[in-house]
Each structure stands twice: as C-alpha cells, then as structure tokens.
C-alpha cells in the first residue's frame, strides 16, 4: 500500500535559529541595530515593543535579513517578486506576501541542511509561532535524490499558521522515486521533533513524496479547506496527499485531494502485496484523528487507515474514481460512517488483514459503481470481517 512512504502495508513512511535585532518605529524614527546574533532586554534602549511592520525589499533586500532583524511579534510584508533564498524562522512572526503566485520564495540552486540534516526551503523552529499568508513557496531541488526535504518544515515544538498560499514543485530534479519531497512537513518522528500547524486555503501541488505530513507523537494539525493535487507525470513512487502518522493527531476536513497515482512496477491492485499511492493516509495515528467531509478522487486508494483503531473518525467523505479502493481499513478495529464511495474502482471499502486481524463496522455508507462494493483481504490464517449497519 505505501512503502517507507509508500504503501505495501509493510510500512508507510514518508521518508520525510539567530537574532539580529532591528526595531522599526512609525514614520521616520530610525532603526536600532545590534551586531550580535542574540538580543538582551536592555530597558534603556527602545524597550517597549508593540509590533512593527518591516518591508521587503524597501527596508531589507532579502526576507532572511528582515527575519534576522525583526522582534518577536513583528510583521514582515513582502512585495511582489521572486526571492531566491532559504529562510530560517526561529521567532514568532507574521509573514505576508502581496499575493499567492506573485510573491514567491524560490529554493536556491543548493539547499543547506538544517540541524536535523534536512534540506528545506523554509524552516519554522525554536518553539516559534509563525503566520504565513499570500505567498508561494517553491522548489525544486537541483539534483536527483534528497536534494529537497520539504517546502516548509515545522520542528522543535513550533507552530505554523498558513493560509492563502501555494506550496509547489517540492521534488528532486528530475522528480523520481526517492522518499523525499514533502510540501509541508509538521514534526518528524525520525528526528525526534514535533510540530503543530493550522493549514487552510492552501494549494499543495507537484510534491514528490507527500503533500502534507504530520508525524510523530506530540505533533498535531488542523488541515482544512485545502487543495492537495499531486500534479506530476507518472513516477515510480507511492505518494500520499495528506499523511497523519506515528502518534500524531490531526483533523483533516473539507479538503480536495487528487491525483496520487503510482506507476512503479511494484505498485498495483494487490492490496496486500503491491504498493499504492493514497489520497489520505492515516498510519498509527494518535487517538481522535478526524477525517471528515473531504473530496478525494483519482488516487490509487482514496483513504487508507493502517494499524489504527475506531478512535479514528472517518465520516462524510466523498470518495470517487479511485482506481484500486475507495477506503481501505487495515490491521485494526474500525468504525466508519456516512461516506459516499463511487466510481470505477476495484473495491469500494476494503477490509485488509496483513499483520493482524481486522474488523470493521460500516454504518450508512453509500457505495455504487464499483466492481466490488465491500471486499475482504487476508494473509495466511488472519481474518478480515465486517458488519454493515
């Protein structure tokens, strides 16, 4: 179903601060600079701070210079244009562009690695809360394999609040089958770091491995009203539109997710032995993850919940034209309700036992125009059972 970021039901990974001070005052009052990377709280020098607006490029020619100079609570207003740079944000700021598609943060030809060894266009770290709106973050990485980890990476307990923006072209050059290239990466279990996010009205497209990933115990997100569209030519990779995994908790609602199709020879319709791309992947997520009211179409599998429990709510989703399965429930005990599943797929709801027995309670789901409305799949002596209510 998805390997280490693919999905063979064997595992679904996705393998996937700096204070220079400047305070701007209204009108023509001048700017106070510090020559160090750290700032003390010297009451004798411009101490009361209510949040200034720093303009790029009129005050600073680069976004990173503005970030370095800003105080926590400042707003950085970025004019239209393309800014080829890598951004590290380690204080709480608001960053606004002049419009999605006109203000672009473009990955440089070579991305430096952060403290975790990840190569990201934007890093949000050090426990900060960063608000981003009205801009585009774009790759690609410049070389084949592992040239770009994420468009935005949220780590060290930080919070990203992003809206009215686009994340695009987060892939190697050429795009390929390496397990990197995630649009927005929130926390990461493999790095032992957590993140939090509120993601709304964002388009994530042309990602290599994942659109939005929330990963690891302690990480959380609200992912609402976004478009997640794979948008690449067929690749030998099992991609995932939205992934919630390894103890992370998220509410995933009212999103449109499409186009995650794997063309690798190891991908196919065998829901136990082959790999598949997914629209939404919930893998070993924390309790109370919610997947509601999404429109999911034209993926290998629309929604896959793997090694989970009935604490994961899957309800009121419109799942259509997914080629191998609309909803797949694997290796756990589940209850899903009120989903609408349609289209040309092989199976409407698949109950799969690969590593453990699976049971499912199916309540008021509507299934039509698929070859097998409900199918069971099991390895060896394992059993897959369901009850329809």
VMD Tcl script that draws the C-alpha trace (Angstrom):
set ca {
  {0.00 0.00 0.00}
  {2.76 2.56 0.55}
  {6.37 1.73 1.26}
  {8.52 3.70 3.66}
  {6.44 6.41 2.33}
  {4.91 4.04 0.00}
  {2.25 1.67 0.95}
  {2.69 -2.03 0.92}
  {1.03 -2.23 4.24}
  {4.56 -3.05 5.15}
  {5.12 0.50 6.22}
  {4.10 3.80 5.05}
  {6.84 6.20 5.86}
  {7.40 9.22 4.24}
  {10.75 9.32 4.42}
  {10.22 12.89 5.20}
  {17.61 29.75 14.92}
  {19.68 33.84 15.04}
  {18.63 37.04 16.44}
  {19.91 40.19 14.83}
  {17.83 42.98 16.24}
  {16.22 45.81 14.47}
  {13.15 47.68 15.57}
  {11.27 49.85 13.18}
  {9.26 52.73 14.52}
  {6.48 54.58 12.75}
  {7.17 57.44 10.41}
  {10.82 58.45 10.12}
  {12.09 57.25 13.51}
  {15.27 55.35 12.86}
  {16.16 51.71 13.27}
  {18.16 50.28 16.15}
  {20.67 47.61 15.16}
  {22.58 45.05 17.16}
  {25.72 43.40 15.91}
  {25.20 40.11 17.68}
  {23.05 37.11 16.94}
  {21.41 37.49 20.33}
  {19.48 40.30 21.89}
  {19.20 41.25 25.57}
  {16.32 43.09 27.13}
  {18.04 46.42 27.77}
  {15.36 48.70 29.19}
  {17.44 51.74 28.30}
  {17.13 51.15 24.57}
  {13.79 51.05 22.71}
  {12.27 48.63 25.17}
  {8.52 48.86 24.64}
  {7.66 46.94 21.51}
  {4.18 46.67 20.10}
  {4.92 45.00 16.77}
  {6.41 46.79 13.77}
  {6.00 46.23 10.05}
  {9.21 45.54 8.16}
  {9.06 45.81 4.39}
  {10.96 43.68 1.89}
  {12.70 44.85 -0.22}
  {12.38 48.54 0.80}
  {13.76 48.02 4.35}
  {15.75 44.85 3.64}
  {16.59 43.34 0.31}
  {16.12 39.76 1.49}
  {13.49 38.02 3.55}
  {16.10 36.37 5.78}
  {17.70 39.74 6.62}
  {14.27 41.02 7.65}
  {13.64 37.93 9.75}
  {17.02 38.31 11.48}
  {16.30 41.96 12.30}
  {12.73 41.50 13.46}
  {11.49 41.29 17.02}
  {9.03 38.60 18.02}
  {5.58 39.90 17.15}
  {6.68 41.90 14.10}
  {5.14 41.60 10.66}
  {7.28 41.18 7.57}
  {5.49 42.47 4.48}
  {7.00 41.15 1.25}
  {6.34 42.90 -2.04}
  {5.65 41.05 -5.27}
  {8.66 39.36 -6.77}
  {10.75 36.22 -6.66}
  {13.11 35.86 -3.70}
  {15.66 33.11 -4.25}
  {16.68 32.18 -0.74}
  {16.36 29.70 2.09}
  {14.53 31.00 5.18}
  {15.10 30.10 8.84}
  {12.46 31.41 11.26}
  {13.19 30.99 14.98}
  {10.98 33.72 16.49}
  {7.24 34.36 16.35}
  {6.46 36.50 13.30}
  {3.79 37.22 10.75}
  {4.99 36.96 7.16}
  {2.74 38.29 4.41}
  {3.20 38.42 0.68}
  {1.41 40.59 -1.86}
  {-0.42 37.65 -3.32}
  {-0.26 33.95 -3.90}
  {1.61 33.48 -7.16}
  {3.14 36.98 -7.21}
  {5.30 36.81 -4.07}
  {7.48 33.73 -4.43}
  {10.10 32.24 -2.11}
  {12.18 30.22 -4.55}
  {14.59 27.49 -3.49}
  {18.21 28.37 -4.34}
  {20.24 26.04 -6.52}
  {21.65 24.34 -3.42}
  {19.80 23.97 -0.13}
  {21.79 23.83 3.12}
  {20.86 21.20 5.68}
  {19.27 22.20 8.98}
  {20.23 20.77 12.39}
  {18.36 17.59 11.53}
  {20.12 17.15 8.20}
  {17.02 18.18 6.26}
  {17.11 20.50 3.24}
  {14.04 22.73 3.44}
  {13.09 25.95 1.68}
  {11.54 27.36 4.89}
  {12.29 26.16 8.45}
  {9.98 27.14 11.33}
  {11.74 26.20 14.56}
  {12.72 27.07 18.16}
  {9.19 26.89 19.55}
  {8.04 29.88 17.50}
  {4.57 30.61 16.15}
  {4.73 31.79 12.53}
  {1.84 33.07 10.46}
  {2.32 32.91 6.69}
  {-0.13 34.18 4.07}
  {-0.42 35.38 0.49}
  {2.73 33.85 -0.94}
  {4.19 30.86 -2.78}
  {6.97 28.56 -1.59}
  {8.59 26.72 -4.49}
  {11.27 24.18 -5.25}
  {12.54 22.16 -6.92}
  {15.72 20.73 -5.52}
  {18.52 20.94 -8.06}
  {19.78 17.36 -8.14}
  {18.47 13.84 -8.21}
  {17.52 12.26 -4.88}
  {17.44 14.01 -1.49}
  {18.08 17.49 -2.86}
  {14.99 18.86 -1.10}
  {13.26 17.54 2.01}
  {10.31 19.89 2.40}
  {8.86 23.17 1.26}
  {8.14 24.14 4.88}
  {9.37 22.11 7.86}
  {7.94 22.75 11.35}
  {10.09 21.48 14.22}
  {11.07 21.90 17.89}
  {7.50 22.36 19.08}
  {6.86 25.29 16.74}
  {3.51 26.22 15.23}
  {2.84 27.17 11.62}
  {-0.36 29.01 10.73}
  {-0.56 29.24 6.95}
  {-3.35 30.40 4.67}
  {-3.98 31.73 1.15}
  {-0.68 30.33 -0.11}
  {0.76 27.77 -2.53}
  {3.46 25.16 -1.96}
  {4.71 23.75 -5.24}
  {7.48 21.85 -7.04}
  {8.84 20.16 -3.93}
  {10.73 17.42 -5.74}
  {14.16 16.43 -6.97}
  {15.40 17.25 -10.47}
  {14.31 15.20 -12.20}
  {11.42 14.15 -10.00}
  {11.82 10.49 -9.12}
  {11.33 7.68 -6.70}
  {13.40 8.88 -3.72}
  {11.49 9.15 -0.47}
  {11.81 12.92 -0.01}
  {9.93 15.96 -1.23}
  {7.06 16.90 1.11}
  {5.12 20.14 0.69}
  {4.52 20.89 4.40}
  {6.19 18.65 6.98}
  {4.93 19.06 10.57}
  {7.16 17.29 13.10}
  {9.08 14.15 12.28}
  {9.33 11.01 14.29}
  {12.67 10.02 12.74}
  {14.23 13.27 14.00}
  {12.62 13.12 17.43}
  {10.99 16.51 16.92}
  {7.41 17.76 17.00}
  {5.44 20.46 15.24}
  {1.97 21.93 15.11}
  {0.06 23.56 12.28}
  {-3.11 25.22 11.14}
  {-3.28 24.88 7.37}
  {-6.20 26.39 5.48}
  {-6.90 27.68 1.98}
  {-3.53 26.41 0.76}
  {-2.77 24.66 -2.52}
  {-0.08 21.99 -2.33}
  {0.95 20.52 -5.65}
  {3.82 18.90 -7.56}
  {5.27 17.23 -4.49}
  {7.37 14.10 -4.80}
  {6.50 12.02 -1.76}
  {3.84 13.83 0.23}
  {1.64 16.91 0.15}
  {1.12 17.50 3.89}
  {2.66 15.20 6.53}
  {2.03 15.37 10.30}
  {4.32 12.90 12.02}
  {5.28 11.73 15.49}
  {3.84 11.63 18.98}
  {3.15 15.18 20.14}
  {2.67 16.62 16.65}
  {-0.74 17.95 15.70}
  {-2.55 19.85 12.97}
  {-5.82 21.20 11.72}
  {-5.88 20.76 7.94}
  {-8.99 22.35 6.44}
  {-10.21 23.72 3.10}
  {-7.05 22.98 1.11}
  {-6.33 21.60 -2.34}
  {-3.73 18.84 -2.44}
  {-3.05 17.79 -6.02}
  {-0.11 15.60 -6.94}
  {0.25 17.23 -10.36}
  {3.32 15.38 -11.66}
  {3.74 12.99 -14.55}
  {3.63 9.32 -13.55}
  {6.56 8.41 -11.28}
  {7.92 5.28 -9.69}
  {6.85 6.40 -6.24}
  {3.90 5.81 -3.96}
  {2.93 9.34 -2.92}
  {0.46 10.40 -0.23}
  {-1.64 13.55 -0.39}
  {-2.14 14.03 3.36}
  {-0.48 11.79 5.93}
  {-1.05 11.60 9.70}
  {1.33 9.10 11.26}
  {3.24 7.59 14.18}
  {1.22 9.02 17.03}
  {0.44 12.43 15.50}
  {-3.11 13.73 15.74}
  {-4.93 15.82 13.14}
  {-8.30 17.00 11.99}
  {-8.46 16.66 8.21}
  {-11.65 18.17 6.84}
  {-13.14 19.82 3.76}
  {-10.06 19.26 1.60}
  {-9.90 18.33 -2.08}
  {-7.24 15.69 -2.73}
  {-6.47 14.07 -6.06}
  {-4.02 12.55 -8.49}
  {-1.82 10.33 -6.28}
  {-1.06 7.51 -8.69}
  {1.97 5.20 -8.56}
  {3.42 3.84 -11.80}
  {6.27 1.76 -10.32}
  {6.35 -1.91 -11.29}
  {5.85 -2.77 -7.61}
  {2.61 -0.80 -7.48}
  {-0.68 -2.38 -8.38}
  {-4.08 -3.61 -7.41}
  {-2.99 -6.33 -4.95}
  {-3.86 -4.59 -1.68}
  {-1.55 -6.77 0.39}
  {1.47 -7.44 -1.80}
  {1.64 -4.34 -4.02}
  {2.25 -0.67 -3.20}
  {-0.28 2.10 -3.74}
  {-0.44 5.87 -3.54}
  {-3.11 7.34 -1.28}
  {-5.20 10.47 -1.04}
  {-5.23 10.40 2.76}
  {-3.03 8.04 4.77}
  {-3.63 7.58 8.50}
  {-0.91 5.31 9.87}
  {-0.56 4.53 13.58}
  {-2.06 7.93 14.32}
  {-2.89 9.19 17.80}
  {-6.38 8.93 19.15}
  {-9.10 11.27 17.97}
  {-7.74 11.87 14.49}
  {-10.64 13.01 12.33}
  {-11.04 12.57 8.56}
  {-14.33 14.23 7.67}
  {-16.05 15.89 4.71}
  {-13.17 15.60 2.25}
  {-13.49 15.15 -1.53}
  {-10.98 12.56 -2.64}
  {-10.67 11.40 -6.23}
  {-8.40 9.75 -8.78}
  {-5.86 8.20 -6.43}
  {-4.80 4.57 -6.13}
  {-6.56 4.45 -2.73}
  {-8.77 7.27 -1.54}
  {-8.38 6.84 2.24}
  {-6.13 4.27 3.91}
  {-6.26 3.78 7.68}
  {-3.49 1.40 8.71}
  {-2.69 -0.02 12.14}
  {-5.29 2.21 13.75}
  {-8.43 1.91 15.80}
  {-12.02 3.02 15.93}
  {-10.84 6.20 17.68}
  {-10.02 7.42 14.15}
  {-13.16 9.01 12.76}
  {-13.75 8.59 9.03}
  {-17.08 10.14 8.20}
  {-18.98 12.03 5.49}
  {-16.22 11.87 2.88}
  {-16.95 11.89 -0.86}
  {-14.58 9.33 -2.35}
  {-14.78 8.85 -6.11}
  {-12.90 7.32 -9.03}
  {-10.01 5.88 -7.01}
  {-8.68 3.03 -9.05}
  {-7.92 0.27 -6.51}
  {-10.01 1.11 -3.43}
  {-12.16 3.93 -2.18}
  {-11.50 3.37 1.52}
  {-9.11 0.73 2.89}
  {-9.03 -0.32 6.57}
  {-6.06 -2.45 7.55}
  {-4.74 -4.21 10.64}
  {-7.04 -2.79 13.29}
  {-10.58 -2.34 14.56}
  {-12.59 0.38 12.83}
  {-15.93 2.09 12.59}
  {-16.65 4.41 9.66}
  {-19.90 6.05 8.67}
  {-21.80 8.13 6.14}
  {-19.16 8.07 3.42}
  {-20.11 8.23 -0.24}
  {-17.97 5.98 -2.42}
  {-18.36 5.83 -6.18}
  {-16.56 5.46 -9.47}
  {-14.67 2.90 -11.46}
  {-12.51 1.46 -8.65}
  {-11.99 -2.21 -7.95}
  {-13.28 -2.10 -4.37}
  {-15.48 0.38 -2.54}
  {-14.40 -0.48 1.02}
  {-11.50 -2.92 1.52}
  {-11.04 -4.73 4.84}
  {-7.41 -5.90 4.96}
  {-5.51 -8.18 7.34}
  {-1.80 -8.17 6.61}
  {-0.16 -8.20 10.06}
  {-3.16 -8.68 12.34}
  {-6.86 -9.43 12.20}
  {-9.11 -6.59 11.07}
  {-12.71 -5.92 11.99}
  {-14.87 -3.08 10.73}
  {-18.30 -1.68 11.46}
  {-19.71 0.11 8.43}
  {-22.58 2.49 9.16}
  {-24.70 4.17 6.46}
  {-22.01 4.26 3.80}
  {-23.25 4.59 0.22}
  {-21.34 2.63 -2.41}
  {-22.11 2.48 -6.10}
  {-20.48 1.94 -9.50}
  {-17.53 -0.07 -8.22}
  {-16.70 -3.67 -9.10}
  {-16.81 -4.98 -5.51}
  {-18.69 -2.79 -3.00}
  {-17.05 -4.38 0.07}
  {-14.09 -6.75 -0.11}
  {-12.04 -8.69 2.43}
  {-8.34 -9.49 2.02}
  {-6.19 -11.53 4.42}
  {-2.77 -13.15 4.70}
  {-2.36 -16.71 5.94}
  {-4.61 -17.53 8.88}
  {-5.58 -13.92 9.59}
  {-9.20 -12.87 9.25}
  {-10.93 -9.79 7.89}
  {-14.52 -9.29 8.98}
  {-17.10 -6.53 8.83}
  {-20.61 -5.64 9.92}
  {-22.91 -3.39 7.92}
  {-25.38 -1.24 9.82}
}
mol new
graphics top color blue
foreach p $ca { graphics top sphere $p radius 0.5 }
foreach p [lrange $ca 0 end-1] q [lrange $ca 1 end] { graphics top cylinder $p $q radius 0.2 }
display resetview
